[in-house]
Amino acid sequence: MFRCVVVIWILAIALGPAAIADETCQSPYLPKIEGQEDYVYVWTLGVEGWGDGSDKVVTVGANPNRADYGKVVDSVSVGGRHEAHHGGFTDDRRHFWVGGLDDSMIYVFDVATDPAHPKLVKTIDDFVEASGGAVGPHGFYALPGRMLIPTLSNAKDYGGQAALVEYSNEGEHIVTHWLPEDAPYGYDARINANRNRLLTSSFTGHNNYMRNLADLMGDSEAMKNFGDSVIIWDFHARKPLQTLRIPVAPLEIRWAIKPEHDYAFIEAALTGELWTVLRTEDGSYEAVKSGEIGTREEQPLLAVDISISSDDRFLFVDTFMDGKVRVYDVSDPRNAKQIYERKIGAQVNMVSQSWDGKRIYFTSSLLANWDGTGHEDEQFLRAFDWNGEELTPTFEIDFEAEKLGRPHLMRFGQIGFWAGRDVGTAETLAGTP
Amino acid sequence: MLVRILVLALLLVGCGAESGHEPTAHAVHPAPIVATSPEVPRFEPPPVGSYELPTIQHVDEYELVSSDGTVAPLLGLVAGEAAIVSFVYLSCGQACPLATATLHQLDATLARDEVLAGRVQLVSVSFDPERDTPEALATLRQGLAPQGRWRFLTANDPAEIAPVLADFGQDAVWIPERDGHAPAKLRHVLKLFLVDADGSVRNIYSTGFLDLRILVNDLRTVLGEFG
């Protein structure tokens, strides 16, 4: 029998970060979940007397077609309390890195082998030493084969001098880039690969973020130690090019997702303002105040997290102090128009949305010593549907009743995302039919 | 929305006899490669030598099988050389052709580069040794007609590829087919690896970084050719 082999490779690949951006707010170098997420992973601060009191990754069922919808599927403690804060996936989405802002511990979970049951596979306990003194690993941002980790502080004085630290996916330190002396504060780090530009923002150091919030806000000297800088970097060269000033505490950065949109949104936490960083004709960037977050009389509302829709139309903004989300139409990036607001709880911090923009999730905790007290210390994950005009509640998890802790960062998982068999092995991954 | 579209048609035609379970060599009638370049990236790369490329990880040397059927080292570098390593498989429909097209362009660019020519190896390694036999890779190689040092490697056994992938940190999972047939497609993140003669991985490129200018500048930077 004769066979004629015709090999035709026809490729139509959408290049660039938009094509591989994650569910709206993650690294452009990460495969995204476009459909229904099955799980929400919640990096949770331990609370003394609640269960084992340890920080933990909590897995919550998020697929309405599954029996575990709206339920806690799994909870994996890391042992001890470390000021659990942020986390992120590696570029192959197989590992979920989470960190503690207090003692700079980093934990790496395998979420590919069994997405319903993340497994702690590596602990990095020498981050401060290995990085040359960086403290407070804040973000975990996937680069090809490595993680970019913006920090908040340093071991010299626990003040605001921060760094960008790179680790290999295997968990080895690669390099540390200290932020410039005239713009030392760190917080977020986000890349626009189309432009080879990295944006970093600024918060405050360990001395401040570990203090009781009421004490801190009453200390006028300490309140001076917040950053107002946003740095534009040549990403490939890792060199700062330009510093913009956005008072005060410009935190979360969200590049617009459509590649022709050369701008990013940033919320100024202490002044309650929404800002847009736009590329100008000469290739430099300008910062423009594009909206108010609440009224001036209400400040500080602590605008803590933002989330952009995949069509660059809606920006969700959470304000911690009043527990509200405000939704802005940001079709005109210089003029953000608030179109909706809703009280999510006594306090609210993080907001995450699905790629299709239909499902929005909120968590309640900011920092152990900044969260409310008494009845204000509500701790939850609350899920909503968004129809473009309003939010409709779908399910919630009471993290106090479940004795889990203070829920913070959320990331999505999907059964079968890695289903199959690793090349060259007999290992079959969960979700394989 | 500036979505850069790359359309690459790589047509290789081979007709041969299939007798029993023995693989047979294909008569090869390679056709020209037709490729349109990706849209010009919207930034100017930083100059050669103006930045550092610290070691991301170290990889070992491995013995694999070349497209001519002989045992060959994966890297086989000597001092003053570097390699760009790419993992692909022939039945891949999306990412691999992009990786191979990028190497094809790089091969042509390097051939015209007085400094880098002869000092850079391009290496395409198959994820799929069962189907990507030396003969099949030879067909691909003939179609691509490399101008410089571009080698195509496979293995005698799929299990020999697993430690290589693990060492490089290259994810790759066979997607199961529901009708019981053997898996045909892999899920993997496209990555190219720049490796120096010490086995140090100095950069890793995925779709956001597949820019010839960056690749060439990085090679010059790693090889200390700043002129």
Boltz contact constraints between the chains, C-beta under 6 A:
constraints:
  - contact:
      token1: [A, 1]
      token2: [B, 18]
      max_distance: 6.0
  - contact:
      token1: [A, 2]
      token2: [B, 17]
      max_distance: 6.0
  - contact:
      token1: [A, 3]
      token2: [B, 18]
      max_distance: 6.0
  - contact:
      token1: [A, 4]
      token2: [B, 15]
      max_distance: 6.0
  - contact:
      token1: [A, 5]
      token2: [B, 14]
      max_distance: 6.0
  - contact:
      token1: [A, 6]
      token2: [B, 13]
      max_distance: 6.0
  - contact:
      token1: [A, 7]
      token2: [B, 12]
      max_distance: 6.0
  - contact:
      token1: [A, 8]
      token2: [B, 11]
      max_distance: 6.0
  - contact:
      token1: [A, 9]
      token2: [B, 10]
      max_distance: 6.0
  - contact:
      token1: [A, 9]
      token2: [B, 97]
      max_distance: 6.0
  - contact:
      token1: [A, 10]
      token2: [B, 9]
      max_distance: 6.0
  - contact:
      token1: [A, 11]
      token2: [B, 8]
      max_distance: 6.0
  - contact:
      token1: [A, 11]
      token2: [B, 97]
      max_distance: 6.0
  - contact:
      token1: [A, 11]
      token2: [B, 98]
      max_distance: 6.0
  - contact:
      token1: [A, 12]
      token2: [B, 7]
      max_distance: 6.0
  - contact:
      token1: [A, 13]
      token2: [B, 6]
      max_distance: 6.0
  - contact:
      token1: [A, 13]
      token2: [B, 94]
      max_distance: 6.0
  - contact:
      token1: [A, 13]
      token2: [B, 98]
      max_distance: 6.0
  - contact:
      token1: [A, 14]
      token2: [B, 3]
      max_distance: 6.0
  - contact:
      token1: [A, 15]
      token2: [B, 4]
      max_distance: 6.0
  - contact:
      token1: [A, 15]
      token2: [B, 38]
      max_distance: 6.0
  - contact:
      token1: [A, 15]
      token2: [B, 207]
      max_distance: 6.0
  - contact:
      token1: [A, 16]
      token2: [B, 4]
      max_distance: 6.0
  - contact:
      token1: [A, 17]
      token2: [B, 208]
      max_distance: 6.0
  - contact:
      token1: [A, 28]
      token2: [B, 208]
      max_distance: 6.0
  - contact:
      token1: [A, 29]
      token2: [B, 206]
      max_distance: 6.0
  - contact:
      token1: [A, 29]
      token2: [B, 208]
      max_distance: 6.0
  - contact:
      token1: [A, 92]
      token2: [B, 171]
      max_distance: 6.0
  - contact:
      token1: [A, 92]
      token2: [B, 189]
      max_distance: 6.0
  - contact:
      token1: [A, 144]
      token2: [B, 191]
      max_distance: 6.0
  - contact:
      token1: [A, 144]
      token2: [B, 204]
      max_distance: 6.0
  - contact:
      token1: [A, 144]
      token2: [B, 206]
      max_distance: 6.0
  - contact:
      token1: [A, 145]
      token2: [B, 56]
      max_distance: 6.0
  - contact:
      token1: [A, 145]
      token2: [B, 169]
      max_distance: 6.0
  - contact:
      token1: [A, 145]
      token2: [B, 204]
      max_distance: 6.0
  - contact:
      token1: [A, 146]
      token2: [B, 56]
      max_distance: 6.0
  - contact:
      token1: [A, 168]
      token2: [B, 56]
      max_distance: 6.0
  - contact:
      token1: [A, 168]
      token2: [B, 57]
      max_distance: 6.0
  - contact:
      token1: [A, 169]
      token2: [B, 169]
      max_distance: 6.0
  - contact:
      token1: [A, 174]
      token2: [B, 54]
      max_distance: 6.0
  - contact:
      token1: [A, 174]
      token2: [B, 56]
      max_distance: 6.0
  - contact:
      token1: [A, 175]
      token2: [B, 54]
      max_distance: 6.0
  - contact:
      token1: [A, 193]
      token2: [B, 208]
      max_distance: 6.0
  - contact:
      token1: [A, 194]
      token2: [B, 42]
      max_distance: 6.0
  - contact:
      token1: [A, 195]
      token2: [B, 42]
      max_distance: 6.0
  - contact:
      token1: [A, 195]
      token2: [B, 43]
      max_distance: 6.0
  - contact:
      token1: [A, 196]
      token2: [B, 43]
      max_distance: 6.0
  - contact:
      token1: [A, 234]
      token2: [B, 46]
      max_distance: 6.0
  - contact:
      token1: [A, 236]
      token2: [B, 46]
      max_distance: 6.0
  - contact:
      token1: [A, 237]
      token2: [B, 46]
      max_distance: 6.0
  - contact:
      token1: [A, 237]
      token2: [B, 50]
      max_distance: 6.0
  - contact:
      token1: [A, 237]
      token2: [B, 51]
      max_distance: 6.0
  - contact:
      token1: [A, 258]
      token2: [B, 1]
      max_distance: 6.0
  - contact:
      token1: [A, 259]
      token2: [B, 2]
      max_distance: 6.0
  - contact:
      token1: [A, 260]
      token2: [B, 1]
      max_distance: 6.0
  - contact:
      token1: [A, 260]
      token2: [B, 2]
      max_distance: 6.0
  - contact:
      token1: [A, 418]
      token2: [B, 173]
      max_distance: 6.0
  - contact:
      token1: [A, 420]
      token2: [B, 173]
      max_distance: 6.0
  - contact:
      token1: [A, 420]
      token2: [B, 174]
      max_distance: 6.0
  - contact:
      token1: [A, 420]
      token2: [B, 175]
      max_distance: 6.0
  - contact:
      token1: [A, 420]
      token2: [B, 176]
      max_distance: 6.0
  - contact:
      token1: [A, 421]
      token2: [B, 174]
      max_distance: 6.0
  - contact:
      token1: [A, 422]
      token2: [B, 173]
      max_distance: 6.0
  - contact:
      token1: [A, 423]
      token2: [B, 127]
      max_distance: 6.0
  - contact:
      token1: [A, 423]
      token2: [B, 172]
      max_distance: 6.0
  - contact:
      token1: [A, 424]
      token2: [B, 158]
      max_distance: 6.0
  - contact:
      token1: [A, 424]
      token2: [B, 159]
      max_distance: 6.0
  - contact:
      token1: [A, 424]
      token2: [B, 161]
      max_distance: 6.0
  - contact:
      token1: [A, 424]
      token2: [B, 162]
      max_distance: 6.0
  - contact:
      token1: [A, 425]
      token2: [B, 162]
      max_distance: 6.0
  - contact:
      token1: [A, 432]
      token2: [B, 176]
      max_distance: 6.0
  - contact:
      token1: [A, 433]
      token2: [B, 176]
      max_distance: 6.0
  - contact:
      token1: [A, 433]
      token2: [B, 178]
      max_distance: 6.0
